[in-house]
Every structure is written in structure tokens, then in C-alpha cells.
């Protein structure tokens, strides 16, 4: 919950959300660690997969470009 301007909440939109919501793309995934930046979010799983979403400025999502992501995407460079 919080500001969602760049998709950092993983809800596939750019809206602010005032209550917690499940991140649907990670349903059923055992997430072991979550880190939040100013406008992006990272998650690591028990299987060793890392995901990022939110503001992609300066390539901070690790996805090879500078595009914003509104929902989690696997960081293939860390696989």
C-alpha cells in the first residue's frame, strides 16, 4: 500500500492504494525477501528467482532497459 505512481505496488496500475493488496503475479510463490526503493520494489524467492517492478529510470530494475514495470518481472541476469 502507498504511492503507486510508477507501478511500485505491483498492482498493474499507477494508482495509490490505501490498504494492503496481494501481488497477483507472486501468488503461490514463496517470497523470502522484499526490498523497497523510493519508486521500485524487489523480491527474492526460495527458489532463487529475483523479481523487480516499479520505476525503471537509470535501469534500476535490472531488466536491461529503463522502462517502468507495473507488475513483477523476473530478473534473468540473476538467474
GIWOJO-V708002 format. One record per pair of residues at least 24 apart in sequence whose ideal C-beta (glycine too) atoms are under 6 Angstrom apart, sorted by the first residue. I is the first residue (numbers start at 1). GAP is how many residues later the second one is. If there is no record, write none. Layout:
# GIWOJO-V708002
I:GAP / I:GAP
This chain:
# GIWOJO-V708002
6:33 / 6:48 / 6:49 / 6:62 / 7:46 / 7:47 / 7:61 / 7:62 / 7:63 / 8:31 / 8:32 / 8:33 / 8:46 / 10:43 / 10:61 / 10:62 / 12:58 / 12:59 / 25:46 / 25:47 / 26:46 / 49:25 / 50:25 / 50:28
